[in-house]
Amino acid sequence: MSLSVVMVPAHHDRTAGTQLAAATHRVLAKMAEAPTLVILSTGSEPLVEDVTALALDDRRIAVAGAPELVEAIVERGQVPRVQAAALGGRAAALAATIHAARPHARIVGVTIPGLADLAAIEGATAALRGSLTAVADVVLVVRGEVASDDHQALTRLRTALADHDTASLAALASEHPDLAGVLAPVRLALGIARDRSERFELHAELLVAGVLYVVGSAA
């Protein structure tokens, strides 16, 4: 079994397109041929979705799910299950980016509470990490774009990602509730990588008009 973390933007400014697209292509080219993608996003409550389609603004893409992983997450994490769900919004856009590179990938959606505290994130990390043995070749996918009016907060985020500093990410989420939502899945994914002694590596990062775009991976 292989397990990796991929952080890529669901959307990006056109001025940053070439640099980010090239880095994203390099990262996705190293993935397994038919991985199970766990799309980590944020919401008001924890959920696991047995995804059957990606609902984009202009089209709908049918995808294969991974019911055995969904079952394992439900059992270990004691989280509600949504069956036969169409993934929407940014999570769908993110999944579509990866799916285009790996069309035979299976997809599971996992929602993390946006205001989850450190204990909740650690609990979710343990539950998800334990359930991943149910499938082979797992890729945890998180959003690679973060917007904030606080330039200093984005600078701190860049440093924390470059250092794979999950404690600093937790502190940043605590001090900036507006960033807590997007950071919750990142903290979970990097926590799992940390527990496997895997380092998160930044392949490209660019700050454009208050939005930090990041391409990174851990494997």
C-alpha positions in Angstrom: 0.0 0.0 0.0 1.2 3.5 -0.8 -0.1 6.7 0.9 0.6 10.2 -0.1 -0.7 13.7 0.4 -1.3 16.1 -2.5 -2.0 19.8 -2.1 -3.0 21.6 -5.4 -5.3 24.5 -6.2 -8.8 23.8 -7.3 -8.7 27.2 -9.1 -5.9 29.6 -9.8 -5.3 33.1 -11.2 -4.3 33.0 -14.9 -1.1 34.9 -14.2 0.0 32.0 -12.0 -1.2 29.3 -14.4 2.0 28.2 -16.1 4.1 27.8 -13.0 1.4 26.1 -10.9 0.2 23.9 -13.8 3.7 22.6 -14.4 4.2 21.8 -10.7 0.8 20.2 -10.5 1.6 18.0 -13.5 4.9 16.8 -12.0 3.2 15.9 -8.7 0.3 14.1 -10.3 2.6 12.2 -12.7 4.1 10.4 -9.7 0.8 9.1 -8.4 -0.3 5.5 -8.7 -2.2 4.6 -11.9 -5.5 3.9 -10.2 -5.4 5.4 -6.7 -8.2 5.9 -4.1 -8.5 9.6 -3.7 -9.7 10.9 -0.4 -10.9 14.5 -1.0 -10.6 16.4 2.3 -12.7 19.5 2.6 -14.2 21.6 5.4 -17.8 21.9 6.6 -20.0 22.3 9.7 -19.8 18.7 10.7 -17.8 15.5 10.0 -19.1 13.5 7.1 -17.8 10.7 4.8 -19.3 10.5 1.3 -19.5 7.5 -0.9 -19.0 9.6 -4.0 -20.6 8.6 -7.3 -20.2 11.8 -9.3 -18.5 15.2 -9.4 -21.0 18.0 -9.8 -19.2 20.9 -11.6 -20.6 24.2 -12.7 -20.7 23.1 -16.4 -20.9 19.3 -16.3 -21.2 16.2 -14.2 -18.5 13.5 -14.1 -19.4 10.0 -13.1 -16.7 8.4 -10.8 -16.1 5.2 -9.0 -16.4 5.1 -5.2 -14.5 3.1 -2.6 -17.3 1.7 -0.3 -14.9 -0.4 1.8 -13.0 2.7 2.8 -16.2 4.5 3.5 -17.2 1.7 5.8 -13.9 1.6 7.5 -14.0 5.4 8.2 -17.5 5.2 9.5 -16.6 2.3 11.8 -13.4 3.8 13.1 -14.3 7.5 13.2 -17.9 7.1 14.1 -18.9 9.8 11.6 -22.2 10.0 9.6 -22.2 8.5 6.2 -23.7 10.0 3.0 -24.4 7.4 0.4 -24.4 7.9 -3.4 -23.4 11.5 -3.1 -22.5 13.9 -5.8 -19.5 15.9 -4.6 -20.0 19.7 -5.3 -18.3 23.0 -4.9 -14.5 23.4 -4.5 -14.2 19.8 -3.4 -15.6 18.7 -6.8 -13.3 21.1 -8.7 -10.3 19.7 -6.7 -11.4 16.1 -7.4 -11.8 16.9 -11.1 -8.3 18.2 -11.3 -6.9 15.0 -10.0 -9.4 12.8 -11.8 -8.3 14.3 -15.1 -4.8 13.0 -14.4 -5.9 9.7 -13.0 -9.3 8.8 -14.6 -9.4 5.3 -13.1 -9.1 6.7 -9.5 -11.8 5.9 -7.0 -13.1 8.9 -4.9 -14.2 9.3 -1.3 -15.2 12.6 0.2 -14.4 13.4 3.8 -15.6 16.6 5.5 -13.7 18.0 8.5 -15.4 20.5 10.9 -14.0 23.9 10.0 -13.5 25.0 13.6 -12.1 21.7 14.8 -9.7 22.1 17.7 -6.4 20.3 18.2 -7.9 17.3 20.0 -10.6 16.9 17.3 -8.0 17.0 14.5 -5.8 14.5 16.3 -8.8 12.2 16.8 -9.7 12.5 13.1 -6.1 11.8 12.1 -6.0 8.6 14.1 -9.4 7.4 12.8 -8.6 8.1 9.2 -5.1 6.8 9.4 -6.3 3.5 10.8 -9.0 3.1 8.2 -6.7 3.6 5.2 -5.4 0.0 5.5 -8.8 -1.0 3.9 -7.5 0.1 0.4 -4.3 0.3 -1.5 -2.6 3.4 -3.0 -4.4 6.2 -1.2 -3.9 9.9 -2.0 -5.2 12.4 0.5 -6.1 15.6 -1.5 -6.4 19.1 0.0 -7.0 22.5 -1.4 -3.9 24.4 -2.4 -5.3 28.0 -2.4 -5.9 30.1 0.7 -7.2 33.6 0.7 -6.8 36.2 3.5 -6.6 39.9 4.0 -3.9 39.4 6.5 -0.6 39.2 4.6 1.3 38.2 7.8 -1.0 35.2 8.3 -0.3 34.0 4.7 3.5 34.5 5.3 3.2 32.4 8.5 1.3 29.7 6.5 4.0 29.6 3.9 6.6 29.1 6.6 4.6 26.4 8.4 4.1 24.4 5.2 7.7 24.8 4.2 8.8 23.5 7.6 6.0 20.9 7.8 5.1 22.5 11.2 1.7 21.1 12.2 1.9 22.9 15.5 2.2 26.3 13.8 -0.7 25.4 11.5 -2.8 24.7 14.6 -1.8 28.0 16.2 -2.6 29.9 13.0 -6.0 28.3 12.8 -6.7 29.2 16.5 -5.6 32.8 16.0 -7.4 33.3 12.7 -10.9 31.7 12.7 -11.3 32.8 9.1 -8.5 30.4 8.1 -9.5 27.6 10.4 -11.9 26.0 7.8 -9.4 25.7 5.0 -6.6 24.7 7.4 -8.5 21.8 9.1 -8.1 19.4 6.2 -4.5 20.4 5.7 -3.7 19.9 9.3 -5.3 16.4 9.2 -3.4 15.4 6.0 -0.1 16.7 7.2 -0.6 15.1 10.6 -1.0 11.7 8.9 2.1 12.3 6.8 4.0 13.3 9.9 2.9 10.1 11.7 4.3 8.1 8.8 7.6 10.0 9.0 6.8 11.6 5.6 7.9 15.2 4.9 5.6 17.6 3.1 7.5 19.2 0.2 6.6 22.5 -1.4 6.9 22.3 -5.2 5.5 25.7 -6.0 3.9 28.6 -4.1 2.8 32.0 -5.3 0.9 34.9 -3.6 -1.4 36.8 -5.9 -3.8 39.5 -4.8 -4.3 38.1 -1.2 -4.5 34.4 -2.3 -1.7 32.0 -1.6 -1.5 29.2 -4.2 0.4 26.1 -3.1 1.4 22.9 -4.9 2.9 20.4 -2.5 3.1 16.7 -1.7 4.3 14.1 0.9 4.9 10.5 0.1 
